Amino acid sequence: QVQLVESGGGLVQPGGSLRLSCAASGFTFSRYTMNWYRQAPGKERELVAGITNTGGSTIYVDSVKGRFAISRDNAKDTVYLQMNNLKPEDTAVYSCNAQSYFYTYWGQGTQVTVSS
C-alpha cells in the first residue's frame, strides 16, 4: 500500500522556520522525483519545490527561492522541505507528491500557518 505521510506543519510567526517531512512507503522511493505542493484557501495548488530521484537537481517557485530548501534521504525514504523566513503568504496546506513516468502519488497534506 502506497503511503506518503507529511509532518512538521503548524503555526509559526512571520520570520520563523519550519521543517516539513514526508515519509514514503509502498513504492521504490529512489526511483521517483519528489515534489512539495501547496494550496492556500481560494487559490490553485502550486508547485513549491521539486527534487530529482538522486537529489542531483532541484527546482523552486520564484516566491520561495532563497528561503526554502528541498532535500531527500533515499536511505530513509523521506523528503524534506526546510522553510525559513516564513511569510504570511506562505500559509497553505503543503502536500508531498511522488512522480514517475507512469505513476503519481499524493500525501494528505499538512497545514502551515504563518501569523503573528
C-alpha positions as CSV (number, residue, x, y, z in Angstrom):
1,Q,0.0,0.0,0.0
2,V,1.4,3.3,-1.1
3,Q,1.6,6.0,1.6
4,L,3.0,9.5,1.8
5,V,2.8,10.9,5.3
6,E,3.6,14.5,5.9
7,S,4.5,16.0,9.2
8,G,6.1,19.1,10.7
9,G,3.4,21.7,9.9
10,G,2.0,24.1,12.4
11,L,1.6,27.7,13.5
12,V,4.7,30.0,13.2
13,Q,5.3,33.7,13.4
14,P,6.5,35.6,10.4
15,G,10.2,35.2,10.1
16,G,10.2,31.8,11.7
17,S,11.1,28.4,10.4
18,L,9.6,25.0,9.9
19,R,10.8,21.7,8.5
20,L,8.3,19.5,6.8
21,S,8.9,15.8,6.3
22,C,7.2,13.3,4.0
23,A,7.8,9.7,4.8
24,A,7.1,7.3,1.9
25,S,6.3,3.6,1.8
26,G,4.9,1.1,-0.6
27,F,6.9,2.0,-3.6
28,T,10.6,2.4,-4.7
29,F,11.2,5.9,-3.4
30,S,14.6,6.2,-5.0
31,R,13.1,6.0,-8.5
32,Y,10.7,8.9,-8.0
33,T,11.0,12.7,-8.4
34,M,9.6,14.2,-5.2
35,N,7.7,17.5,-5.1
36,W,6.2,19.7,-2.5
37,Y,2.9,21.5,-3.5
38,R,0.8,23.9,-1.5
39,Q,-2.7,25.2,-1.7
40,A,-4.0,28.3,0.0
41,P,-7.7,28.9,0.6
42,G,-9.3,30.2,-2.6
43,K,-6.2,29.6,-4.7
44,E,-5.0,27.0,-7.1
45,R,-2.4,24.4,-6.0
46,E,1.1,25.3,-6.9
47,L,4.4,23.5,-7.1
48,V,6.7,24.9,-4.4
49,A,9.8,22.7,-4.9
50,G,10.9,19.5,-6.5
51,I,13.9,17.2,-6.4
52,T,15.0,14.5,-8.8
53,N,15.3,10.9,-7.7
54,T,19.0,11.1,-7.0
55,G,18.8,14.6,-5.4
56,G,21.0,16.0,-8.1
57,S,18.7,18.7,-9.3
58,T,16.1,20.9,-7.6
59,I,13.6,23.5,-8.6
60,Y,11.7,26.2,-6.7
61,V,8.9,28.6,-7.4
62,D,10.3,32.1,-7.5
63,S,8.4,33.2,-4.4
64,V,10.4,30.8,-2.1
65,K,13.8,30.9,-3.7
66,G,16.5,31.7,-1.1
67,R,14.1,30.8,1.7
68,F,13.1,27.2,1.2
69,A,15.3,24.1,0.6
70,I,14.1,20.7,-0.5
71,S,16.2,17.6,0.2
72,R,15.8,13.9,0.4
73,D,17.2,10.8,2.1
74,N,16.8,7.8,0.0
75,A,18.0,5.5,2.8
76,K,15.1,6.7,4.9
77,D,12.5,7.1,2.1
78,T,11.9,10.6,3.2
79,V,11.8,14.0,1.6
80,Y,12.1,17.3,3.5
81,L,11.2,20.9,3.0
82,Q,13.2,23.4,5.2
83,M,11.3,26.6,5.2
84,N,13.0,29.7,6.6
85,N,11.9,33.4,6.9
86,L,8.3,32.4,6.6
87,K,5.8,35.0,5.4
88,P,2.0,35.1,5.9
89,E,1.6,34.4,2.2
90,D,3.2,31.0,2.8
91,T,0.1,29.9,4.7
92,A,-1.3,26.9,3.0
93,V,-1.8,23.1,3.1
94,Y,1.5,21.6,2.0
95,S,1.4,18.2,0.3
96,C,4.2,15.9,-1.0
97,N,4.0,14.3,-4.3
98,A,5.8,11.3,-5.8
99,Q,6.2,11.4,-9.6
100,S,7.5,8.8,-12.1
101,Y,6.8,8.3,-15.7
102,F,3.9,6.1,-15.0
103,Y,2.6,6.9,-11.5
104,T,1.8,9.8,-9.3
105,Y,1.1,9.6,-5.6
106,W,-0.1,12.2,-3.1
107,G,0.0,12.7,0.6
108,Q,-2.8,14.1,2.7
109,G,-1.1,17.3,3.4
110,T,0.0,19.3,6.5
111,Q,-1.2,22.8,7.4
112,V,1.3,25.6,7.7
113,T,0.0,28.9,9.2
114,V,2.2,31.9,9.3
115,S,0.7,34.5,11.6
116,S,1.6,36.8,14.5
